[in-house]
């Protein structure tokens, strides 16, 4: 039994967390429907427990008579009463009467008074207030222990509260509520402080006195307790539902009432108010289907328990719910007819749109095909244009290169044409002067001086002067030639000119090559060297370079003029 309670508590707390975190009414209602469908299983467990009690006490009950047997019978009927008090009214009433009879036979007030309190409980639960009032007059608890006194006063408080709800008028109801609160105060004196009953009754009193926050705090603290039975859970959650309803939170009120109904079914409680209250709340929310289903369950439970008050109370609302459900179904039917007409029109419109879209789609595909073909042709044209652009770019680069070379050739031509005419003019002047001097010496028969004049003509100096003029003209065109040329060698292999030198033989050979004179014979003729010497010079220079022979010649030709 303890294991079942722990399992039930875990499931209960899981449901509670779901409520607080998500407000999952739909999940809870599904759980309630499942629990209702399994109510026969829980009732079978109740009957099984009852049978276990009967089997346990059978040897003594069926044994010989005696005072000891009466005491055991009292315990036996009390155990059965506890199983039936919220399960079946008539059977619980029978066992309460038998408890009273045994107490009378034993002349034991400690057994008679608790039996009368149990009898009063089933009468109040069944709504038999007149009968309960008669029993109430017979109860004397003056010599009873505190636990009996506490149960008595709490039951008496319930009697007045239920009577107030039953009468529900402006004349008697306030007095009944007042007497109920007075008896609750008395009960709280005898309950152990902090016990479930003490906190529950204190919260109930606060609720009846409209102290909602105090009542909420009490019942919410009870929800956190781990030792609650299914029946205790049903009491707490049902009352919390009422508190939430008073606070205007209908969603939480419904959720907690669903939890109470689930706990009632699992504990086989037929004397229940939870599922009836739930059906009323759902009816007010417009959920006629669930309200009708749950009110039928409430009627079945009230009929099974045998509570006349509850059957009348529940049956009175049943026609209202069913009538509202019928009206709701009729309205739904009309709405569905309207919806069907609207949907039919929408389907016709949709069919028309599908046809239009299909035709447009065909046109679109045709246009896409034409555009695709045009795109392919355009791509081909663009490809051709790209090829032409590439070719044109190459031609332009070649033209730029040719123009550069032509410009350079023109500069060289202009410079060296000028150099040629200047040099030749100076040479012609010297030749003219030499000729005049010879003629003059011959005229005056100064033949001995002719030799002196001829010997005074220094061909070597003339040649050096010619080379100097060449160097000047070349460096004017290529002022950075020496630096750029030396950049092709390591530091130790660079050409170092003597003071006053503009170019030396090594540099002049490649200066002539840079001017476009690549034939070794012509270079040898200009510089007055043999062809082998020119070849030897070139080989020596290339071998010292940091680049290959082919790259060396190319880099020399790449040296820029001004």
C-alpha positions in Angstrom: 0.0 0.0 0.0 2.9 2.4 0.9 4.5 1.7 -2.5 1.2 2.4 -4.3 0.8 5.7 -2.4 4.4 6.8 -3.2 3.8 6.0 -6.9 0.5 7.9 -6.9 2.2 10.8 -5.2 4.9 10.9 -7.8 2.3 10.9 -10.6 0.4 13.6 -8.7 3.4 15.8 -8.3 4.3 15.3 -12.0 0.9 16.5 -13.0 1.2 19.4 -10.6 4.6 20.5 -12.2 2.9 20.2 -15.6 0.2 22.6 -14.6 2.5 25.2 -13.1 4.9 25.1 -16.0 2.6 24.8 -19.0 -1.0 25.0 -17.9 -1.6 21.8 -19.8 -5.4 21.4 -19.5 -5.5 19.2 -22.5 -3.0 16.7 -21.1 -4.8 16.6 -17.8 -8.2 16.0 -19.4 -6.7 13.1 -21.4 -5.3 11.7 -18.1 -8.8 12.1 -16.6 -10.5 10.3 -19.5 -8.0 7.5 -19.2 -8.5 7.3 -15.4 -12.3 7.2 -15.9 -11.9 4.3 -18.4 -9.9 2.5 -15.7 -12.2 3.2 -12.8 -13.3 -0.4 -12.7 -9.7 -1.4 -12.1 -9.5 0.9 -9.0 -12.9 -0.3 -7.7 -11.6 -3.9 -8.1 -8.6 -2.9 -5.9 -11.0 -1.5 -3.3 -13.0 -4.7 -3.3 -9.8 -6.7 -3.0 -8.7 -4.7 0.1 -12.2 -5.2 1.6 -11.9 -9.0 1.0 -8.5 -9.0 2.6 -10.0 -7.4 5.7 -12.7 -10.0 5.8 -10.3 -12.8 5.3 -8.0 -11.5 8.1 -10.9 -11.3 10.7 -12.8 -14.4 9.5 -11.3 -16.8 12.1 -12.4 -14.7 15.0 -15.7 -13.5 13.6 -16.8 -17.1 12.8 -15.5 -18.3 16.2 -17.3 -18.7 19.6 -19.0 -15.7 21.2 -17.5 -13.6 24.0 -16.4 -10.1 25.1 -13.1 -10.6 23.2 -15.0 -11.5 20.1 -17.1 -8.3 20.4 -13.9 -6.2 20.7 -12.5 -7.9 17.6 -15.8 -7.4 15.8 -15.6 -3.7 16.6 -12.2 -3.5 15.0 -13.4 -5.6 12.1 -16.5 -3.3 11.4 -14.4 -0.2 12.0 -11.9 -1.4 9.3 -14.7 -2.1 6.9 -16.3 1.3 7.7 -13.1 3.1 6.8 -13.2 1.3 3.4 -16.9 2.1 2.7 -17.3 5.6 4.3 -16.5 7.3 1.0 -17.4 4.3 -1.2 -21.0 3.3 -0.4 -23.3 5.1 1.9 -25.6 2.3 2.9 -22.9 -0.2 3.7 -20.9 2.4 5.6 -24.1 3.3 7.5 -24.7 -0.4 8.3 -21.2 -0.8 9.7 -21.4 2.4 11.7 -24.7 1.1 13.3 -23.0 -2.2 14.1 -20.1 -0.3 15.8 -22.7 1.6 17.8 -24.5 -1.7 18.8 -21.2 -3.4 19.9 -20.3 -0.3 21.9 -23.7 -0.4 23.6 -23.3 -4.2 24.3 -19.9 -3.5 25.8 -21.3 -0.4 27.6 -18.1 1.4 26.5 -18.5 5.1 25.9 -15.1 5.2 24.3 -16.6 3.0 21.5 -20.1 4.4 21.5 -19.2 8.0 20.9 -16.7 7.4 18.0 -19.3 5.1 16.5 -22.0 7.9 16.6 -19.5 10.3 15.1 -18.9 7.8 12.2 -22.7 7.5 11.8 -23.0 11.2 11.7 -20.3 11.4 9.0 -22.1 9.1 6.6 -25.4 10.9 7.2 -23.8 14.3 6.5 -22.1 12.9 3.4 -25.5 11.6 2.2 -27.1 14.9 2.8 -29.4 13.5 5.5 -29.3 16.6 7.7 -32.3 15.9 9.9 -31.0 12.4 10.7 -27.6 13.8 11.3 -29.0 16.4 13.7 -30.7 13.7 15.8 -27.4 11.8 16.1 -25.6 15.0 16.9 -27.8 15.5 20.0 -26.8 12.0 21.3 -23.0 12.7 21.1 -21.2 13.5 24.3 -17.4 14.0 23.9 -16.7 15.5 27.3 -14.7 12.4 28.3 -13.2 11.6 24.9 -9.6 12.0 23.9 -8.4 15.0 21.9 -8.3 13.1 18.6 -12.1 12.2 19.0 -12.9 15.8 20.0 -11.0 17.2 17.0 -12.9 14.8 14.6 -16.2 15.7 16.3 -15.8 19.4 16.0 -14.5 19.3 12.4 -17.4 17.1 11.4 -19.8 19.4 13.2 -18.3 22.4 11.3 -18.8 20.5 8.0 -22.4 19.8 9.0 -23.1 23.5 9.4 -21.3 24.5 6.3 -23.0 21.9 4.2 -26.4 22.9 5.7 -25.7 26.5 4.9 -24.9 25.6 1.2 -28.1 23.4 1.1 -30.4 26.1 2.6 -28.6 28.9 0.7 -30.9 31.8 2.0 -30.2 35.1 3.6 -31.8 34.2 6.9 -30.3 30.9 8.0 -27.1 30.6 6.0 -25.1 33.3 7.8 -25.9 31.7 11.2 -24.9 28.3 9.9 -21.6 29.7 8.6 -21.0 31.3 12.0 -21.6 28.0 13.8 -19.4 26.2 11.4 -16.5 28.7 12.1 -17.0 28.3 15.9 -16.7 24.6 15.6 -13.7 24.8 13.4 -12.0 27.0 16.1 -12.8 24.2 18.6 -11.4 21.5 16.3 -8.2 23.5 15.8 -7.6 23.4 19.6 -7.4 19.7 19.6 -5.6 19.0 16.3 -1.8 18.7 16.7 -0.2 21.9 15.4 1.3 21.5 12.0 -0.6 18.3 11.2 -2.5 17.9 7.9 -5.8 18.2 9.7 -4.8 21.3 11.5 -3.5 23.1 8.4 -6.5 21.9 6.3 -9.1 23.1 8.8 -7.3 26.4 9.3 -7.3 27.0 5.6 -11.0 26.0 5.3 -11.9 28.5 8.0 -9.9 31.3 6.2 -11.7 30.4 3.0 -15.1 30.5 4.6 -14.2 34.0 6.1 -13.0 35.2 2.6 -9.4 35.3 3.6 -8.3 33.9 0.3 -4.6 34.6 0.5 -4.3 32.9 3.9 -6.4 30.0 2.7 -4.2 29.8 -0.5 -1.0 29.7 1.6 -2.3 26.9 3.8 -3.5 24.7 1.0 -0.5 25.4 -1.1 1.8 24.3 1.7 -0.2 21.1 2.0 0.5 20.4 -1.7 4.2 20.2 -0.9 3.8 17.4 1.6 4.9 14.0 0.4 2.8 11.9 2.8 -0.6 12.9 1.2 -3.0 10.0 0.3 -5.0 10.1 -2.9 -8.1 11.2 -0.9 -6.1 14.0 0.9 -4.8 15.1 -2.5 -8.4 15.3 -3.8 -9.5 17.4 -0.8 -6.6 19.8 -1.2 -6.7 20.2 -5.0 -10.5 20.6 -5.0 -10.3 23.3 -2.4 -7.5 25.0 -4.3 -9.6 24.9 -7.4 -12.3 26.9 -5.6 -9.7 29.4 -4.3 -8.4 30.0 -7.9 -12.0 30.4 -9.1 -12.6 33.0 -6.4 -9.4 34.8 -7.5 -10.6 34.9 -11.2 -8.1 32.3 -12.5 -10.5 29.9 -14.2 -7.8 28.0 -16.1 -6.0 27.0 -12.9 -9.4 26.3 -11.2 -10.3 23.8 -13.9 -6.8 22.2 -13.9 -6.9 21.6 -10.1 -10.4 20.3 -10.2 -9.3 17.8 -12.9 -6.5 16.7 -10.6 -9.0 16.3 -7.7 -11.3 14.2 -9.9 -8.4 11.9 -10.9 -7.4 11.4 -7.3 -11.0 10.6 -6.3 -11.3 8.0 -9.0 -8.0 6.4 -8.1 -9.0 6.2 -4.4 -12.5 4.9 -5.4 -14.1 7.8 -3.7 -17.8 7.8 -4.8 -18.8 10.5 -2.3 -17.2 13.2 -4.5 -17.8 16.7 -5.4 -14.8 17.3 -7.7 -16.1 15.8 -11.0 -19.5 17.5 -10.5 -17.7 20.9 -10.0 -15.5 20.2 -13.0 -18.5 19.5 -15.3 -20.0 22.9 -14.1 -16.7 24.8 -14.9 -16.4 23.2 -18.3 -20.0 23.9 -19.1 -19.5 27.6 -18.3 -16.4 27.5 -20.6 -18.6 26.1 -23.4 -17.1 22.7 -23.4 -20.4 20.8 -23.5 -19.0 17.5 -24.7 -16.7 17.0 -21.7 -19.2 18.6 -19.3 -21.8 16.1 -20.4 -19.4 13.1 -20.1 -18.2 14.1 -16.6 -21.7 14.9 -15.2 -22.7 11.4 -16.2 -19.8 10.1 -14.2 -20.8 12.3 -11.3 -24.4 10.8 -11.5 -23.0 7.3 -11.6 -20.8 7.9 -8.5 -23.7 9.6 -6.6 -26.0 6.7 -7.5 -23.4 4.1 -6.5 -22.7 5.9 -3.2 -26.4 6.4 -2.5 -26.3 10.1 -1.5 -29.7 11.5 -2.2 -28.7 15.1 -1.9 -25.8 14.7 -4.4 -28.0 12.7 -6.9 -30.7 15.5 -6.8 -28.0 18.2 -7.1 -26.2 16.5 -10.0 -29.3 15.4 -11.8 -30.7 18.9 -11.8 -27.9 20.2 -14.0 -27.7 17.3 -16.3 -30.7 18.4 -18.5 -29.2 21.9 -18.7 -25.9 20.6 -20.0 -27.5 18.1 -22.4 -29.8 20.9 -23.7 -26.9 23.2 -24.2 -24.9 20.5 -25.9 -27.8 19.8 -28.3 -28.1 23.5 -29.1 -24.4 23.6 -29.6 -24.5 20.6 -32.0 -27.3 22.3 -33.9 -25.3 25.5 -34.2 -22.3 23.5 -35.2 -24.4 21.7 -37.8 -25.5 25.0 -39.3 -22.0 26.4 -39.2 -20.7 23.2 -41.0 -23.3 23.7 -43.7 -22.1 27.3 -44.1 -18.5 26.2 -44.0 -19.3 23.4 -46.6 -20.8 26.0 -49.0 -17.9 28.4 -48.5 -15.4 25.6 -49.0 -17.2 24.5 -52.2 -16.9 28.0 -53.5 -13.3 28.2 -52.5 -12.7 24.8 -54.3 -14.3 26.1 -57.4 -12.3 29.3 -57.3 -9.2 27.2 -56.6 -9.9 25.0 -59.6 -10.3 28.1 -61.8 -7.0 29.5 -60.4 -5.3 26.2 -61.0 -6.4 26.2 -64.7 -5.3 29.9 -65.0 -2.0 29.1 -63.3 -1.4 26.0 -65.4 -1.9 28.1 -68.6 0.3 30.9 -67.3 2.9 28.3 -66.3 2.9 26.9 -69.9 3.4 30.4 -71.2 6.1 31.0 -68.6 7.9 27.8 -69.5 7.8 28.8 -73.2 9.1 32.3 -72.4 11.8 30.7 -70.2 12.8 28.5 -73.1 13.1 31.5 -75.4 15.0 33.5 -72.8 17.2 30.5 -72.2 18.0 30.1 -75.9 18.7 33.9 -76.1 20.8 33.6 -73.0 22.9 30.8 -74.6 23.3 32.8 -77.8 24.3 35.9 -75.8 26.7 33.7 -73.8 28.3 32.5 -77.1 28.5 36.1 -78.3 30.0 37.2 -75.0 32.5 34.3 -75.2 33.5 35.4 -78.7 33.8 39.0 -77.6 35.9 37.9 -74.7 38.2 36.0 -77.1 38.4 39.1 -79.4 39.1 41.3 -76.4 41.8 39.0 -75.2 43.3 39.0 -78.7 42.9 42.8 -78.9 44.6 43.1 -75.5 47.5 41.1 -76.7 47.7 43.2 -79.9 47.5 46.4 -77.8 50.3 45.1 -75.6 52.3 44.3 -78.6 51.6 47.7 -80.1 52.5 49.4 -76.8 55.7 47.4 -76.8 56.4 48.2 -80.5 55.6 51.9 -79.8 57.9 51.9 -76.9 60.7 50.4 -79.0 59.9 52.8 -81.8 60.0 55.7 -79.4 63.2 54.5 -78.0 64.6 53.9 -81.5 63.6 57.4 -82.4 65.3 58.8 -79.4 68.4 56.8 -80.2 68.3 57.8 -83.8 67.8 61.5 -82.9 70.6 61.4 -80.4 73.1 59.5 -82.5 72.2 61.3 -85.7 73.1 64.5 -83.8 76.1 62.8 -82.4 77.1 61.7 -85.9 76.8 65.1 -87.5 78.6 66.8 -84.5 81.4 64.3 -84.6 81.7 64.4 -88.3 81.6 68.2 -88.4 84.5 68.3 -85.9 86.4 65.7 -87.8 85.8 67.5 -91.1 87.1 70.7 -89.5 90.3 68.9 -88.3 90.7 67.3 -91.7 90.2 70.7 -93.4 92.7 72.3 -91.0 95.2 69.4 -91.6 94.7 69.7 -95.4 95.2 73.5 -95.3 98.4 73.1 -93.1 99.9 70.5 -95.5 99.1 72.6 -98.6 100.6 75.6 -96.9 103.8 73.7 -96.0 104.0 72.3 -99.5 103.5 75.8 -101.0 106.3 77.2 -99.0 108.5 74.1 -99.5 108.6 73.4 -95.9 108.7 69.7 -96.4 110.6 69.0 -93.1 107.6 70.5 -91.2 105.1 68.3 -93.0 106.5 65.3 -91.1 106.1 67.2 -87.8 102.4 68.1 -88.7 101.7 64.4 -89.6 103.4 63.2 -86.4 101.3 65.7 -84.5 98.1 63.9 -85.7 97.2 61.5 -82.8 94.8 58.8 -84.1 94.6 57.1 -80.6 93.4 60.3 -79.0 90.9 60.8 -81.8 89.6 57.4 -81.2 89.3 57.9 -77.5 87.6 61.2 -78.0 85.2 59.4 -80.4 84.5 56.7 -77.7 84.0 59.4 -75.0 81.5 61.2 -77.2 79.8 57.8 -77.8 79.7 57.2 -74.0 78.2 60.6 -73.3 75.6 60.2 -76.0 74.7 56.7 -74.7 74.5 57.7 -71.0 72.4 60.6 -72.0 69.8 58.1 -73.4 70.4 55.5 -70.6 71.6 57.4 -67.5 71.0 54.4 -65.2 72.6 51.8 -67.5 75.7 51.2 -65.4 73.6 50.7 -62.1 71.0 48.5 -63.9 73.8 46.5 -65.6 75.6 46.0 -62.3 72.4 44.8 -60.7 72.8 41.6 -62.6 76.0 40.7 -60.7 77.0 40.0 -57.2 78.9 42.7 -55.3 82.4 41.2 -56.1 81.6 40.8 -59.8 80.2 44.3 -60.4 82.1 46.6 -62.9 83.9 49.4 -61.2 84.9 52.4 -63.5 88.1 54.3 -63.1 88.1 58.0 -62.4 87.1 59.9 -65.4 85.7 56.8 -67.2 82.1 56.9 -68.4 82.0 53.4 -69.8 84.7 50.7 -70.3 85.0 48.0 -73.0 82.7 45.5 -71.1 80.0 48.2 -70.8 80.4 49.5 -74.4 79.9 46.0 -75.9 76.5 45.7 -74.1 75.8 49.3 -74.7 76.1 48.7 -78.5 73.9 45.5 -78.0 71.3 47.6 -76.1 71.3 49.9 -79.1 70.4 46.9 -81.3 73.8 46.0 -82.6 73.9 42.3 -81.8 76.3 41.1 -84.5 79.7 40.4 -82.9 81.6 41.4 -86.2 80.0 44.9 -86.2 80.7 45.4 -82.5 84.4 44.3 -83.2 84.6 46.6 -86.1 83.3 49.6 -84.1 85.5 49.0 -81.1 88.4 47.8 -83.2 88.7 44.4 -81.6 88.7 41.0 -83.1 85.5 38.9 -83.2 87.1 36.4 -80.9 87.9 39.1 -78.4 84.3 40.3 -78.4 83.0 36.8 -77.9 85.5 36.3 -75.1 84.4 39.5 -73.4 80.7 38.5 -73.6 81.4 35.0 -72.3 83.4 36.3 -69.3 80.7 38.8 -68.5 77.8 36.3 -68.7 79.6 33.8 -66.6 79.9 36.3 -63.8 76.1 37.2 -63.9 73.6 35.9 -61.4 71.1 34.9 -64.2 71.2 32.5 -67.1 72.7 33.6 -70.5 69.3 33.9 -72.2 67.9 35.9 -69.3 71.0 38.0 -69.1 70.7 39.2 -72.7 66.9 39.8 -72.2 67.4 41.8 -69.0 70.1 44.0 -70.7 67.6 44.7 -73.5 64.9 45.6 -70.8 67.1 48.4 -69.4 65.0 51.5 -69.9 66.0 54.7 -71.6 64.8 58.1 -70.3 
